[in-house]
Amino acid sequence: MQSLMILGRTKTRDRILLYLAVVSACVLVGFPVYWMFVTSVQDQARLLTPPPAFLAVPPRVEGYSAVVKEFPIWTWMRNSLIVALGSTAFSVLFSILSGYSLSRFKYAGNSFFGLLILVTQMLPATLIIIPLYIMFSGLKLLDTFQGLIIANCTFSLPLCTWTLKGYFDSLPKELEEAAVMDGCSTLGVLFKVMLPLAIPAVVAVAVISFFAAWDEYMFASTFISDPAKWVGTMGLAAFKGEMYTPWDRVMAAAFIFTVPAILFFVVLQRYIVSGLTVGAVKG
């Protein structure tokens, strides 16, 4: 009886520690978003006066109204959405094909090709930005959404490919063999049998691609010069001035761009966790 009581107290203590760890992690992750919102609804003069205020009393919405009225924020958001969705579509499609190929087909150069894809993740973006600029200039892709989508895919596609390869590795091959015996083609096996089972991983790589393109700045600032084609990250950078930066407006615009991403993540987080977990363990 005493041992059972000790075991029960140990489990209770472990559960409390786990809850405390989860709450602490949530506070650490959520505080930047909270601070962004508090800053966006504070008076500019109060922002520059120490100590910092963790509550905005009374809250002000002048920053939000100024952002909406004085800046083309909805155009920036539309452009970001076009680029992010385009990058996501291409990355998901090609990573499905390449990930399945690496997982199921054994051919000359298979291992080398997989290693080459992995090595590309080690290259900094600054190393390839000049060659990309030269190629895009020759192909008339500068100042276009198509060029920016291709540039974003160069970094999201390798990670998406390896995530899907790991997930396909975890799926039983007997399902494919049964589909082939029923007369299914190779693409039919992939899209009719394996892909429905890999939906969690597909959602995970879609979110990875979307967020990578949504947050990207360096490629956008290099390949896009037309203000009408600015994406959100370029628009946020435009708020900074040489002598004065309206931090309430900066944070208001940043919060507006953050809310859709947070909602998107919350809706799909169940698939993201399962997809990344299997892909990481089985890869």
Residue, then its C-alpha position, 0 to 999 in steps of 0.5 A: m500500500q505504501s509503495l502504491m502511495i509513493l508511486g501515485r505521488t510520483k506520477t502526480r509530481d511528474r504530471i505537475l512538472l509536465y504541465l508547468a513545462v508546457v505552460s512555460a513553453c507556451v508563455l515563451v512562445g506566445f509572449p512575443v505575439y502578446w508584446m507585438f499587440v501591446t506595442s501596437v495599441q500604445d501611444q508612441a511617446r509611451l513606447l519610448t519612455p522607460p520602464p516598458a508597459f506590459l499593459a496598454v491602458p487605455p488601448r489605442v487603435e490609431g496605429y491600425s487605422a493609420v496602417v490601413k489608410e496610409f499604406p497598401i497593406w492589403t496589396w502586400m498581403r495579397n502579393s504575399l499570399i500569391v507567392a506563398l501559395g505558389s511556392t507551396a503548390f510547387s514544393v508539395l507537388f515536386s516533393i511528393l514525386s521526388g520523395y516517393s521516388l527516393s523511397r521506393f525506387k532503387y536506381a543508379g545514383n539514387s543514394f547520390f541524388g538523395l545526398l545531393i538534395l540534403v547537401t543543398q540545405m547546408l548552402p546559405a541563401t547568400l551563396i546562390i542569390i547572385p547566380l539566381y539573379i543572373m539567371f532570372s535576369g536572362l530569363k526575364l523573371l526579375d520583378t515577377f512573382q514567378g521568379l520569387i516562387i522559384a527562388n523560394c522553392t530552391f530552399s523549401l523543396p529539399l526539406c519537403t522531399w526528405t520529410l515525405k521520403g521518411y513518411f513514405d518509408s513508414l508506409p507498408k509496401e504490401l499496399e502497393e503490391a496489392a494495388v499493382m496486382d489489381g492493375c494500378s499504374t505507378l502513378g495510380v499507386l502513388f496518387k490513389v493509394m499512398l498519397p491519401l495515407a500520407i496526408p499528414a506529411v503532405v500537410a506538414v510540408a505544405v505548412i513548411s513551404f507556406f511559412a518559409a515563403w510568407d516570412e522570406y525577405m532576402f529574395a524578395s528585396t533582391f528580385i522585386s523592385d516594383p512597389a506594386k509587387w512588394v510582399g509583406t516583409m518588404g512592406l514592413a521594412a519600408f516603415k523604418g526611417e532614418m530619423y524616426t520609426p513609428w513602432d506602433r504602426v510597425m507592430a500593428a502591420a506585423f500583427i495583421f500579417t501574423v494573425p492569418a499565419i497563426l490561424f493557419f497553424v492552429v487549424l492544421q497543427r494536428y497534421i503537422v505534428s504527426g507528419l513531422t514526427v513520422g518523417a523524422v523518425k523513419g527518415 
